[in-house]
Amino acid sequence: MKAEIGVLGMGVMGRSLSRNLARNGFVVSIYNRHVDGVEENVARDFKAAHPELAEAAMAYDDISAFVQSLAIPRKILLMVNAGPAVDAVMEDLSAHLEENDILIDAGNSHYQDTIRRIKTMKERNLHFIGSGVSGGEKGALIGPSIMPSGEYKAYQHISRYLEAIAAKDSNNQPCCAYIGEQGSGHFVKMIHNGIEYAEMQLLAECYSILKAQKESNESIANIFEQWMEDQGSYLLQISVDILRKKEGDAYLLDLILDKAANKGTGKWATSTIADSGEPATMIPAALFARYLSSFKDQRTKAEALFSSPKEYLSILNDKLKEAYQFARIINHHQGFSLIKNVSDQNAWQVNLSEVARIWTAGCIIKSDLMKDISVTLNQADNLLFNEPWCSQLSATHSATQQVVIKCMENQLPIPCLTAALNYFHGIKIGDGSANLIQAQRDYFGAHTYKKKNDPSERSYHTVWEG
Ligand code: NAP
């Protein structure tokens, strides 16, 4: 008997995805490398520990036997760490693959790496699908959101597996959609993670504001729980759980060191934002807030050196909620505008509404907001100029301003809320101040400038001195 699909890499995600495939009735071959004394019988032991794999899975630590166990064309889901590990396993596999076999990289690979890998595989008549997968360990087991890309013909061979294991949206449709050519799936997953960074940072900022108002963890959890009524999201829900979790008599959250780590997708998203020319300010703000958090020693030293206000911060919960809502709309607007921009630059024709739809379940940024955004993006490609977002931004703008002003007065850092507000103020100024920048550039570098009311758009240069 040949397996229908293989999973290479029995780490956190590979384990969950193979169980998910087996639960959906597929015969699956699972493989993990053998390293003497370190990684031995990993796949076999994993199979033995999970009854659903007993009949449905064949376990290997020999790569040749693993590949030979698969039906042709072979379909192999790579679940290894992004970067050199993907190239290493592709190299290990290459001697065993045959024309038309399909590799699916479902890790968090950089989309430029995926573009390169598709090209090298194609030269050998092999297919490569780069697929974002979101949902973490649990999502991968019960239904993740899946963002595949690459040659559509190759995708058609694997769509049934990915669609079966994906989460289902509110219409019972799979949260898996073909994103487009090349590395568009990994690109979209990278922006998903960027949006996630900003959503997490926004919640951390709201938490810090409520903490500054001397709210207890339990009462912050209660406030967030109330917000769930019309701002429901996975990240808000897990924050409620986190705020309530105790270790002994202490709240676990209070015992956790305030240094946020990252695995690189926020950094990649930020570099891509800079390259794209899209003013998506919230993802970089969230990334740099994580970087700043890691400067714990400097922060402690500076705290002792510079005085801080002792005033009692007083912001009404309703106002804070409105500011949170405002910033989330801007965050999603920026994220989807970025996807549109890069999709246009690469002629990927990414369907924004479909992306939002497959993010309504299974993934870390699933939310009620995402469901509404998916509806808007079905008819428009920009949230800012469309209802109900225009009205919601207008309605929550003043509260956001009040929250930001109070935090500034109290020296409370809120980089993402501020970035959202500054973006909004910047995008709604028809006549800004960049004329001075252009004049300065022309002054010192003869970079030229264009003049208002000159339809020819010719470039001018001025000798500014004298
Ligand atoms: P993980 O638990 O660290 O597992 C990594 C797997 O890759 C292990 O099976 C490891 O084998 C294997 N591996 C690494 N280098 C290898 C090499 N050179 N040759 C052969 N096998 C190699 O990682 P994970 O959490 O499953 O993540 C896998 C990918 O999914 C990553 O790209 C990650 O960013 C992405 N992802 C993770 C999550 C999550 O929540 N964890 C969510 C979405 C996406 P050994 O055990 O033998 O070292």
Residues whose N, C-alpha, C, O or C-beta is under 5 A from the ligand:
A	BS01	NAP	G9 M10 G11 V12 M13 G14 R33 E39 M79 V80 N81 A82 A85 A88 V89 A106 G107 N108 V133 S134 G136 E137
